[in-house]
Amino acid sequence: MWNNRIYGIKLGEIVAVIAGYLLLSGVYRLTLWTSYLDQPNPLQLLFSVWEWFDSAGLQYTMMLIATLVIWMLIFRVFKEWKLQYRLLLHLVTLPFFILMAWKGYYWVCDQFGMLHLQGDPEKWDIYIPTLIYLIQFSMFHAYESYISNQRKIRYEIELKNVALKSELSAIKAQLNPHFLYNVFNTINASIPKEMEGTREMIADLSDLFRYQLRASREDMVPLKDELDFVRKYLDLEQKRFEDRLQVRMDVDKELLNREIPPMLLQPLVENSVKHGISPLTEGGSVTITIKEEERGKLLFEIKDTGIGVKDKATVMDTGIGLSNTQKRLEKMYNSGLFLSDNQPRGLVVQFSI
């Protein structure tokens, strides 16, 4: 329950802030009450409902409202800013907080005929809100740092687990790779020369297995190698689909030497062919576009004219290729897949790294 969110804020966080202000207000009221111990009926003064919601409670309520506004601004609206820039925002938000707890509070008191400090004692309505602001937002930034560090620790643990699984997979893949290639070569040599198309298909299949083995050993490969792998995969699929599958690649030559994680494109292309194009009698097309965005990022787009996807919210839970690629992008680039409808039919998958 405490992890439920209201406008992106955990319910537990909201309750903690409100509880803190109730505690501060209670301590303040208790301090005032102790100064009236020599007055008649001090207990009646303490438990008076009206006294609890008097001007002192009003001031802390206004500070709470100002805190929530500033918290949303610094930790939600501008959360993508660098820390040093968000810290500079306090030069603006601190005076706003003080004015709310001082002049704004005095104005409300005057409207309802409530008492407030006057003259030289007004400095306490500047000093105390300033102290509260500095303490609470120091705690907020420390809490944010703690949550961020915990998230990084979890990611590092997950990455180590993924790396371990990849290493085990690589070891398994290396058990008899040469035997596999030798079998392909033997089959290839046994095929008559007039069946050149079959020989080429076996050669392409051998190259696919060789690249997959390389992908289990290397973290990054040139983009041109990944595209060669995807092209050979699509060549084999075109042999199966014949005229029902058309392929187009639009990639700037200047980007071919850029390093990307291996096996990043093929699962998405396979998803387009298997789930998008294959169910259609007339087939369709797959277009792969890669271009450079601002700040040197690469934008990948896989567009098909297949049957499309109606429920995009749950598609990640049903497709292994999509879900695995989504997890890799999240862990490596804090990015993800963006799915949209192609026109007039089909699916568009985009991501940036």
HUTA-V452941 format. One record per residue. N is the residue number from 0. PSI is psi as a letter, one per 30 degrees, with the letter a starting at -180 (NA if undefined). BURIAL is I if it has 9 or more other C-alpha atoms within 8 Angstrom, else O. Layout:
# HUTA-V452941
N:PSI:BURIAL / N:PSI:BURIAL
This chain:
# HUTA-V452941
0:e:O / 1:f:O / 2:f:O / 3:k:O / 4:k:O / 5:j:O / 6:h:O / 7:g:O / 8:k:O / 9:k:I / 10:e:I / 11:e:I / 12:e:I / 13:e:I / 14:e:O / 15:e:O / 16:e:I / 17:e:I / 18:e:O / 19:e:O / 20:e:I / 21:e:O / 22:e:O / 23:e:I / 24:e:I / 25:e:O / 26:e:O / 27:e:I / 28:e:I / 29:e:I / 30:e:O / 31:e:O / 32:e:I / 33:f:O / 34:f:O / 35:g:O / 36:f:O / 37:f:O / 38:l:O / 39:k:O / 40:h:O / 41:e:I / 42:e:O / 43:e:O / 44:e:I / 45:e:I / 46:g:O / 47:k:O / 48:e:O / 49:e:O / 50:e:I / 51:e:I / 52:h:I / 53:a:I / 54:e:I / 55:e:I / 56:e:I / 57:e:I / 58:e:I / 59:e:I / 60:e:I / 61:e:I / 62:e:I / 63:e:I / 64:e:O / 65:e:I / 66:e:I / 67:e:O / 68:e:O / 69:e:I / 70:e:I / 71:e:I / 72:e:I / 73:e:I / 74:f:O / 75:e:O / 76:e:O / 77:h:I / 78:f:I / 79:f:O / 80:l:O / 81:l:O / 82:e:O / 83:e:O / 84:e:O / 85:e:I / 86:e:O / 87:f:O / 88:f:I / 89:f:O / 90:f:O / 91:e:O / 92:f:I / 93:e:I / 94:e:O / 95:e:O / 96:e:I / 97:e:I / 98:e:I / 99:e:I / 100:f:I / 101:d:I / 102:e:O / 103:e:I / 104:e:I / 105:e:I / 106:e:O / 107:e:O / 108:e:I / 109:e:I / 110:e:O / 111:g:O / 112:h:O / 113:l:I / 114:l:O / 115:l:O / 116:k:O / 117:l:O / 118:b:O / 119:e:O / 120:f:O / 121:f:I / 122:f:O / 123:f:O / 124:f:I / 125:e:I / 126:e:O / 127:e:O / 128:e:I / 129:e:I / 130:e:O / 131:e:O / 132:e:I / 133:e:O / 134:e:O / 135:e:O / 136:f:O / 137:e:O / 138:e:O / 139:e:O / 140:e:O / 141:e:O / 142:e:O / 143:e:O / 144:e:O / 145:e:O / 146:e:O / 147:e:O / 148:e:O / 149:e:O / 150:e:O / 151:e:O / 152:e:O / 153:e:O / 154:e:I / 155:e:O / 156:e:O / 157:e:O / 158:e:I / 159:e:O / 160:e:O / 161:e:O / 162:e:O / 163:e:O / 164:e:O / 165:e:I / 166:e:I / 167:e:O / 168:e:I / 169:e:I / 170:e:O / 171:e:O / 172:f:I / 173:f:O / 174:e:O / 175:h:O / 176:e:O / 177:e:O / 178:e:O / 179:e:O / 180:e:I / 181:e:O / 182:e:O / 183:e:I / 184:e:O / 185:e:O / 186:e:O / 187:e:I / 188:f:O / 189:f:O / 190:k:I / 191:l:O / 192:f:O / 193:f:O / 194:h:O / 195:e:O / 196:e:O / 197:e:O / 198:e:I / 199:e:O / 200:e:I / 201:e:I / 202:e:I / 203:e:I / 204:e:I / 205:e:I / 206:e:I / 207:e:I / 208:e:O / 209:e:O / 210:e:I / 211:e:I / 212:e:I / 213:e:O / 214:f:I / 215:f:I / 216:e:O / 217:k:O / 218:e:O / 219:k:O / 220:l:I / 221:k:I / 222:e:I / 223:e:O / 224:e:O / 225:e:I / 226:e:O / 227:e:O / 228:e:I / 229:e:I / 230:e:O / 231:e:I / 232:e:I / 233:e:I / 234:e:O / 235:e:I / 236:e:I / 237:e:I / 238:e:O / 239:e:O / 240:f:I / 241:b:O / 242:f:O / 243:f:I / 244:j:I / 245:k:I / 246:k:O / 247:k:O / 248:k:O / 249:j:O / 250:k:I / 251:k:O / 252:f:O / 253:f:O / 254:f:I / 255:f:I / 256:g:O / 257:k:O / 258:k:O / 259:l:I / 260:k:O / 261:l:I / 262:h:I / 263:e:I / 264:e:O / 265:e:I / 266:e:I / 267:e:I / 268:e:I / 269:e:O / 270:e:I / 271:e:I / 272:e:I / 273:e:I / 274:f:I / 275:e:I / 276:e:I / 277:e:I / 278:f:I / 279:k:I / 280:e:O / 281:f:O / 282:a:I / 283:a:I / 284:l:I / 285:k:I / 286:k:I / 287:k:I / 288:k:I / 289:k:I / 290:l:I / 291:k:I / 292:a:O / 293:l:O / 294:g:O / 295:g:O / 296:l:I / 297:k:I / 298:k:I / 299:k:I / 300:k:I / 301:j:I / 302:k:I / 303:l:I / 304:h:I / 305:a:I / 306:f:I / 307:a:I / 308:k:I / 309:e:O / 310:i:O / 311:f:O / 312:f:O / 313:f:O / 314:f:I / 315:f:I / 316:f:O / 317:f:O / 318:k:I / 319:e:O / 320:e:I / 321:e:I / 322:e:I / 323:e:O / 324:e:I / 325:e:I / 326:e:I / 327:e:I / 328:e:I / 329:e:I / 330:e:I / 331:e:O / 332:g:O / 333:h:O / 334:a:I / 335:l:I / 336:k:I / 337:j:O / 338:k:I / 339:l:O / 340:k:I / 341:l:I / 342:k:O / 343:f:O / 344:l:I / 345:a:I / 346:k:I / 347:k:I / 348:k:I / 349:k:I / 350:l:I / 351:k:I / 352:NA:O
